[in-house]
Amino acid sequence: MKKIFFILIIFSSANLFAQGGQIKGKVISDKAQPIIGANVIVLGTNFGAAANETGFFEIYNLPYGKYTLQISSIGYEKKTVSVTISEKPASLTIVLRETVIETEQIIVSAGKYEQKIQDLTVSTVVIQPDVITRKNYQTFDEMLRHVPGVQMTLEQPSIRGSSGYSRGAGARVLVAINGIPIYSGDTGDIVWEMIPIADIERVEVIKGPASSLYGSTAIGGVINIITKSVVKNPITNFRTYIGGYDNPAYKLWNWSKSFREFYGVELTHSNSYENLGYTISLKKFDNNGYRKNDYFKRYITYAKLNYSFSQNNYLTFFFNFLNQNRGNFLYWSDLRENALIDTSSLGNIVKSNRFLSGLIYHHHFNSSFSAELKTSLYRTKFEGYGKEYTASTATLIRGEAFTNYKFSNSFLLTSGVEASYAKVKSNIFKNPFFSNAGAYAQTELKITPELIATIGLRYDFIKLDTIPGKGAFTPRAGLNFKLTKDFILRSSIGTGFRAPTPAEVFTSAAVGGGISVKENPNLTSEKSISFEAGANYFYSQNLFFDLAFYQTDYDNFIEPNLTKEGDIQFINLSRARIQGVELITDWSIIPAELQLSAGYNYMWSRDIEHNKAMKYRPRNILYAQVRYSPAPFDFGIDFRYWSKVEEIDFALTQPPLVLIPDGDKRVQVYVADVMVGYNFLVTSLPAKIYLNIKNIFNYNYIEFIGNIAPIRNASFSLELFF
């Protein structure tokens, strides 16, 4: 009898186990995008799961019956769903609606440690990656044209007027991937195509000098691109687009009777195996250009490996390779008939290969002490074919080590050292070398729960080939005071330092169109001192205002100048000053559905020595965006305005040289873009398709003399997640 009873118990237990049910499904947003890490809880039980990188989740061994699921994720409204469990597995697609994210949840790391954006003492903007894909920006710099406080002159970035234009020879804004700078070793320029758009988690823009932490190139600010975290399950992202340019506004400008198209395709795959995570991306994009001889063909390979020794100790390695073949449009032949043709550079081409690799080791010793080691190798090579053969190969090696030590909940010390060495082999820059060594320390002190102070100091020593080495101290201090939880004041004062690049000092070559560049071995480093006072205010988390006043004074400011002989030469301006006010607002009129964003910047810039405005710096800049997203649709309108630029390179446009006919022609700028999107599922795969029409009114304007900006163009883009 006991044996029979025992057998019945075993049979009953097995039967109960066999009766276990299963729930599987996907958690997606009302934009049809997967919500990674969404929590799925079976109320009244201990069962639950988290959505993976594709939004997929599974729950096993639930006894048959009726249950209520609760699904939640930060930034989305909670949702409850009733489900009945039987022999057939329950399959669900759960859609969560976006909601307003608390600002205090936004974490930034541009200060070399993680901190809340509400605790910062300088103006900082955080950009989410969906902004790039929604607008079908082909390269990263297109997106920067819509960031308040940032101005692009062709490919050169400027934050609050820190830069004019120097055709890529020297940047005043440091652009970095995970804190590793990506400026080249010869010209110091930024190649925006090197940035892995598909692997971006967020972008942090620091406005104003950041030399106390980042050194020479950050005299105008920092743009730090943070790549995505390691995924635990495979996810594949496929993106493609195709588009074309409309006819020019005037028939006389219609130099090509063929359709001028652009297209691209990108495939990115991420996965992990035990402690090793990886991301691989392949990308090709071509553009036939709206101007003659302004085409490009680009191939990019990107890979990232991440090995976790433990939860907080990891090693990250990434590399990026770019192969490019492009035309070389310098400036128009004339504005009347040949505004989109440069007869002086027809047939000129540039071929280039660039390779960037970085290694980051992060070690968390305990809850109070962490350290990070970063090394990188950046090799660039370009060859220009035209009236002259120009070539340059530069190798830049860089290393940095820093620590964060938390003495208490009120006192944090960040300190580090870094060094870099660049070797250039070129027929236009000679063959110079460049070396830099620096050390820095910065403290964050929470004096009271409402008052935070930061103090930093850095020392750099820079040696550029035959020019005597020079050192500089760059101190900085800042305060953040919370009058209330929603009203915050901030102020900062700091110095900046920038050494000239090999290209600015040693370039000696003809660049085309009758223009030559002359070397200037007497060029010296520039310094700056900058002040900012600002405030931001949050109203019910639906309305946000940020107001900032800023001033920067420069000594020995480096700018290109035209000599009496008609050559371009980089010189030092004795004194320059930039003052301004910036206002930014975001208003969620209907949370997560209708949003208005706007930014206005008034800037007064002066070359004090000559008592005139500084080149290529408009006084008034306005950005505005309206986004309406009733699921599953997505609509957007972007508008940009800036006033007529007062000062340009007039010496290139006026007698006796007149190297650029009609080069003094310029107007105030009004540009509008329109976007329409639709989010949907393809056999349970999240997908989205967008139509973008840029410069919808086909407005003709310039960012740099002799260069009409992109005319009206339209594109379709498709993105799938597997």
N, C-alpha and C positions, 0 to 999 in steps of 0.2 A: 504493500500500500504506500509506503514511504517513497519507493522508487517511482511509482506512478505519479505521486504528488510532485516529486522533484522534476520529472519529465514534463508535467503540465506547466510548472513554473517556468522552465527553460523555454518551452514552446510559446507560452504567453509573452515572455520577455522578448523573444525573437519576433513575435507577431507585432508587439508594440513598436519595436525598432523599425520593423518593415513599414509601419503605418506613418513614419516620419515624413512630413511634407517639405516642399522646397519653394522658396520665393526667389526669383531672379528678375533682374530688370536694369533699367538705366535711369539715372537722375540727370536731367538736363535743364538748362535755363529756358526762359521764354524766348531766348534768341537761338534756341536749338543747339547750344553749346554744352559740352559735358561739364558737370560741376564736380571737380576733383575733391575728394575727401568729404563729400556730403555724408552726414550721419543718418542711418536708417535704423530706427529702434522699434521693436515690437512691444507696444505698451503692455504693462502687466506681466512681462516675462524678462528673462535675462538674455534674450536673443537680440542680435543686432549686427550691423555690418557698416563698413565705410566704402563709399564709391571709389573706384580706382581712377587712373588717368583718362580712361574713356567714359567715365561716369557709370561703369558697370558694377553691380553688387550681387551677392548671393547669400542666402540664409538657408541653412540645412536643418533637418531633423525636428521640424516643428510638428507637434501632434495635430491631427486633423481638427479643423474647427474654424470659427470666425475670429479675426484679429483686427486690431487697429494699428497701422504703422504711422510713426511720426518721422518726418524727414526734415532736416534742417542743415543750414550751412551759413557761415558768416557772409553777410551781404545779400541774403535772400530771406523771404518770408517763410516761416514754418508752415508745413502742410501736413494734414492727417488724411490717411487713405484707409478705407475698409477693404479687407480681402478675405476670401474664404479658401482655406487650405484643404485639398483633397488629394487623391492619388495623382492627378495631373498637376505638374508644377505650375505655380502661378507666375505669370510673366507680366511685368508692369513697365510702363514708361511714365515717369513722374516728372512733371514740369514745375519748377519753382520760379516764382516771380522775383525779380531784383528789387532790392529796397535800398534805402540810403545807408551807406557805410559810415559808422562813426569815425570822424577824422582822427581821433586819438588812437585808432587801431592801425593807422598807416605808419610803418616802420621804415626808416631810411638808414643807410650805412655809408653815405658819402663822407661822413666824418671819421671813417675807419673803425667805427663800432656802431652797433645797432642802437637807435634811439627813436623816440616818438617825434613825429614831425612838429608837434605842438611845443616841443622843448628846444627847438633850434633858435639860434641867435641871428641867423642870416636868412635871406629870402631863398626858398627852395621850392621847386615844383617837381611833383612825381607824376610820370606819364605811364599809363597802362598800355600793354602791347596791342590791345584790340584797336587802338587808335590807328595803328599803322596798317593793319589788314583791311579795316573798314574803308579807308580812304585810298587803298591801292597805291600807297607810296612805293615807288620802285626802289628808291634808296633812302637811307635813314635821314639824310639832310633835308629831304622834302618835308618830313614831319616837323622839323625844327622851325620851318617857316611859319608855323601856326602856334608857336609857344610864346606867350607874352614875355617881353624883355629880351628875346633872342631875335637877331636879324641875320639873314644870310645874304651875302653879296657873292653871287655865283656859288662857288663851293666853300667859301670861307665864312666861319661863324663869328658872330660878335655878340657879346652879352652886355647890354646897357652901354653900347658904344665903345667897347674895348678895342675893336679893330675897325680899320677902314677896308682897304683891299690891297693885297700885294701879290696876287696871282699865286697863292699857295706857298709863298716863301716866308714861313714863320707864322705860327698861330699864337694867339693870346688866350685861347680857351683850351683847357686840357680835356681831351676825349679819351675815355678809358673803358675797357671791358673788365668787369670785376676788379676794378682798381688798378689794372695794368694799362699804362698809357699806350696809345696806338699812333703817335706821331712818328714820322719817318726820320731817319738819321741824317739826311742831307738837307732837305727843304723845310723839315718840321711841319709838313702839311698833313692833313687828315684825308685818307681815302675812305669815303663813306661806304663804299661797296664791301669793305672788309668786315663790316658789322653784321653778325648773324641774326637777321631780323626774326627768323622762325624760332630762335632760342631765347628771345628776350622775355624776362619776367617783369621788369619795370625799368624805367629810366629816371635818374635823379639829376636835376639841373640845379647847381649851386650858382647863384648870381652874386658876382663880386669877387674880389681877389681871394684866392685860396692857397696862396704861396706858403703860408705857415705850415700846411700839411703836405701839399703836393709839389711845391717847388716852382721853378722858373716858368714853365709853360702855363701855369694856372693863374697868371696875373689878372686875367679877366673873368675867370670862373671855371667850373668843372661840369662836364657832362659824363656821368658815370652810368654805364649800361650793365645791369645785373642780369646774368643768364639764369635759366630755369633750374629748379632743384631736381634731384635724381628721382626718376619714376620707378615704381616697383613692378609695373606690368607694362607690356609692350603697347606703344601708341605710335601711330604713323599719321603724319600730316602731309596732305598733298595740296598744293596751291598752284594755280595757273591763272594767267591773265592775257588778254589781247586787246589792243586798242590802236588808235590812230589819230593823226592831227588833221584838223579841218584846213580848208584853204585859208591863206592869209587874208587880212582885211582888205587889201588892195590888190587888184589884178597885176599891177606892175611888180609886185613882190612874189608872184606865183611862179617861182623859178622851175618847179618840178610839176609835170602833169600827172605823175604817178601818185598812188596812195602812200603816204608816209606812215608806216605802221611801227608799233613796238609790241613786244610780246615776251613772256617769260614763263618758266616752269620751275618749281621747287619741290623737292621731296625730302622730308625729314623723318627719321625713325629714332625712337628712344626706347630703351629697355634696361633691364638690370639682371644680373646673374649673381645670386648670393650678395656679396658685398661690392660688386663691381657694377656701376651704372654707365651707360654710354648714350651718346647722341651722335648721329651721322646725318649730314645734310649735303645735298647736291643741288646746285642752282645754275641755271643758264638764262640770261636775258639779253635781248638785242633791242636796239633802237635805231631806226633809220634816220631819225632827226628831222626837225622842221626847217633847219638851216642847211645849206649846202656844205658838205664835208664836215658834218657835225654828228656822224654816226658813232655807235660803239657796239662791240660784241664782247660779252663778259661770261666767264665760266668761274664758278666758285665752289670749292670743296671745304667743308667745315666738319670738324669732329671734336668731341669732348668726352673724356673719360673721368670717372669719379670713383675712387676707391675709399670705402668707409672702414677704418680700423675699429671704430666704435661710433656711437651716436653723435659725438661732438668732435671726433678726430678724423679728418679726411684729407685726401690728396686729390687735387683736380688738375688735369692736363687738357689743354685745348690747342688746336692749330687751325689756321685758316689760310687757304691758298687762293689767289686771284690771278687769273690770266685775262689780259685785256688787250684789245686792238681797237683803236679809235681814230677818228679824224681830229684835226686840230684847228678849230674855228677860233680866230683871234678877235676880229671885229669886222663890222660891215664895211663894204666898199663905199657906199653912200646911202643916205636915207631915202632918196627919191625912188630909185629903181632897184638898187641892190642891197636892200636892208637885211636880206637873209643870205647874202653871198659875201664871202671874203676872198676876193680875187688874189690877194697877196699870199694866201696860204693854201690855195687849191692843190690837192694832192698830198699835202703834208699829213703824215700819220705818226702815231705814237704807239709803240708796243711796250707792254710792261708785264712783269711778273712780280708778285709780292707774296711773301710767306711770313706769317706771324705765329709764334708758338708761345704759350705761357704755362707755367707750372706754379700751383698754389698749394702749400701745405698748411693746414690749420690744426692747431693742437690746443685742446681745452684741458688745462691741468686740473682745474677745479672750478667751483662756481665764481671765484674771484679773479682768476688769472688765466689768460689765454694768449697765444702767440701765433703769428702768421708769417710765413716766408713766401715771397713771390719772386720769380725769375721769368725773364722773357727774352726772346730772340726775334728780331724783326729785320728781315732782309728785303730790300727793295731794289728793283732794276728796271730802268726804262731806257728806251732808245727812240729818238725822234728823227724822222726822215723828212727832209725838205730841202730848202736852199742850203742849210748846213746840217751836218750829222751831229746830233747831241746825244750824250749817253751819261748815265750815272748809276753806279752800284753802291749801295750803302748798307752797312751791317751795324745794327744797334743792339747792344747787349745791356740788359738792365737787371738789377737785383735789389730787393728791399726786404727788410725784416722789421717787424714791429710787434709790440705787446700792448695789451690792455690789462691794467691791474686795478681792481676795485677794492680800495682800502676800506670802504664802508658803503652804506647805501647812499651816502651823500658826497663821496669823493672818488672820482675815476681819473686815472692817469693813462694817457696814450703816448707812447714814445717809440721812436724807430730810427733806423738809418737806411740810406739807399745810395746806390752808385750806378752810373751808366757810362758806357764807352761806345763811341760811334767812329767808324772808319769809312771814309768816302773815297771812291775812285771814279773820277769824272773828267771829261774834257771841257766842262764849263765851270766846275767848282774847284778846279785843281784837284789835289788829293789830300784834303785836310782830315784831321782827326778832332774829336770832340770828347771831352770827359767831364764828368760832374760827380760830386760827392756831397751828401747832405745828411744832416741829423736834425731831428725835431722832437718836440714834446708838447703835449696839450693836456690841460686838466679841465674837468667838468666838476664844478662844486655846487651842490644844492644847498644854498645858504639857509633857505626856508622852503617849505613845500611849494611856495609860490614863486620863489626867486632862484634862478639858475645863472651861474656865471661860468664863462669859459675863458681861459688864458692860454695862449700858445706862442711858441717861439721856434724858429727854424734857422739853421745856418747852412748856406750853400757855398761851395767853391767850384768855379767853372773855368775850364781851360779850353780855349779854341785855338788849336794849332799854334801859329806864330804869335798870336796876340797874347800879351801877358795875362796870367790867370787873375781872377777877381773873385772876392768873396762878398757875401751879403747876409745880414741878419734881417729876418722878416717876422716881427712880432705881431700878435693879434689879440684882441680882447672882445668879449661880447656878453650881453645880459639878456635874459628872458624873464619877464615878470607877468604873472597871471593875475590880472586885476580880478577876474572871475574865471570860472571854468570856460566861458565862451568868449572872453575878451582878453587878448594877450598882447603885450607890448614887447618889442625887442629892439636892440641896438647893437652895433658892432663897429669897431675901428680896426683897421689892419693895413699892413704894407704889402706891396708886391714887388717882384723882381723878375726880370727876364733878360737872358743873354741872347745876343744875335745868333742866328743859325748860320751854318756854313754857306748856305745859298745867299743870305743877305750880305755876307761879308765878301765872299770870293767869286760870286758869279761874274763871268765875263764872256758874253756870247750874244749873237744876234738872235732875237726871238721871233723875227718875221715882221713884215709890214714896214720895214725901214726902222724898226726899233731895236736898239742894242742895250744890253745891261753892262754896267761898269762896276768893277769891284771897289770896295771901300774898306781897306784894312784898318782905318781909324775909327770904325764904328764901335761904339761902346754900349754897355748894358743900360737898360732903362729901369727906373724905379717908380713906384707909385705909393700913394697913401689914400685910403678909401674910408669913407664913413657912411653908415646907413642907420636910419631910424625908421621903424615900421610898426604896424599893428595889424592884427587880424581879428575878425569878429564872426562868430557863428550864431545864426538865429534859427533855433529849432532844428538844427542839422539840415535844413532845406535851403538856407541862404547863407552865403559866405562872402566876406569882403576881406581884401588884403591891400593895405596902403603902405607905400614905402617912399622915403626921400633918400636920395643918395648923392654922393659927390666923390669924385676921384681926381686927384692931382698927379700928373706925370712929370718926371724929369727925364730928359734925354729920350723922349718918345721916338721910336723908330718908325719911319715912314718912307716909302719910295718917293723920289723927287726927280724931275727932269732937269738935266744940266743944260748949260748954254750950247753945248755941242749936240744936243738932242739925244743924249743917252739917259737911261734910267739908272739912278744910283740911290741906294738906301742911305739915309742920313738921320742924324739925331735932331729932333726939335728940342729946344732948350726947356720949354715949359708948355704944358697943355692941361686943360681942365674940362671935365665932364660933370654936369649937374643934371638932376632930373627927378621926376616924380612918377611913380607907377601905381596904377590901381587895377586890381583884378577882382572879378566877382563871378560866382557860380550860383545859379538859382535853379533848384529842382522844383519847377512849377507844379508838375505832377510827378512825385517821386518815382524814379526808375522808368519814367515814360517820357516826360517832356522836360528838357533841360536847356537853360540858356547860360552860356559862358562868354565873358568878354574881358579884354585886357587893354588898357590904354597907357602909353608911355610918352611923357613929354621930356625931351632931352635937349639940353643946351650945351654944346661942345665948342671949345675955343682953342685955337692955336694962339696962345697968349703972346708969343714973340711977334707974330705978324698981325695980331688982332683980327682974326677971321675965323670962320667956322672950320671945323675939321672935316676932312673929305669923307664922303659917302655915309654921312650920319644925318638922317632926316630928323627934324624936330618933333614931329608928331607921328606916332604909330598906333594903329587901332586894330585889334583882332576881335572878331565876334563869331560865335557859333550857336546855332540852334539845332537841337537833336530831338526828334520825336520818334519813339520806339514802341508803338502798339504791337505787341507780339502777334504774329511772327515777323512783322515788317520793321524796317529801320530807315528813317529819313534824316537827312542832315543838310544844312546850308552853312558854308563857311565864308566869311568876308574878311578881307585884309585891306587896310588903307595905310599909306604913309605919305607925308607931305613931300613936296618937291625938294630934292637934295640941293643944298646951297652951294657946296664946294665939290668939285670933281678935279680931275687932272686936266685943267684948262690948257696947259702947255702943249698937250698932245693935239688939241683941237683948233688952236689959233695960230695966226702967222707969227714967225716966218715958217714954222714947220708944217702945220696942218697935216699931221700924220693920220688923223682919224677925221675924215670929212663928216660934217654934221654931228661931231661927237659931243657938242655942247647941248644937243637937243635932249630934253628930259621933261617929264611931267610928274604931277602927283599921281599916286597909284590907287586904283580901285579894282580889286580882283574878287570875283565870287566863284565858289565851287559848289556843286550840287551832288548829293549822294542818295541813292535809293538801294535798299537791301532787302533780302528775303531769306529767312532762316527756316530750314526744313530738314526732314529726315529722308535718307535714301536707304531703304531696307534697314531701318534702325540706326543708320550711320548719320551722325550730325553733319550738316552741310550748310553752307551759306553762299549766296551769290550776290554780287554788288555791281551796280552801274555807277560810275563816277564820271561826271563832266566837269572838267577843270577849266577855269577862265571862261565861264559860260558865255560871257558877253564879248569875247574875243578882243579884250582890251589890250592895246599895245603899250608896253612900258619896258623900262630897263632896270636892272640891278647894278650894272656896270656899263660905262660908256661904250657905245658901238655894239652892244649886245642886247637885242630884243629878247625879252623873257619868253617862256613857252606860250605859244598861241593856243587857242581853244583845242582841247583834245578830249576824247572819250575813251573809256575802257570798261570791259567786263572782266570780273574776277570770280573764280570759283575756288572754294576751300572745302576739303573733306577731312574728317577725322576717322581713322580706322582703329 
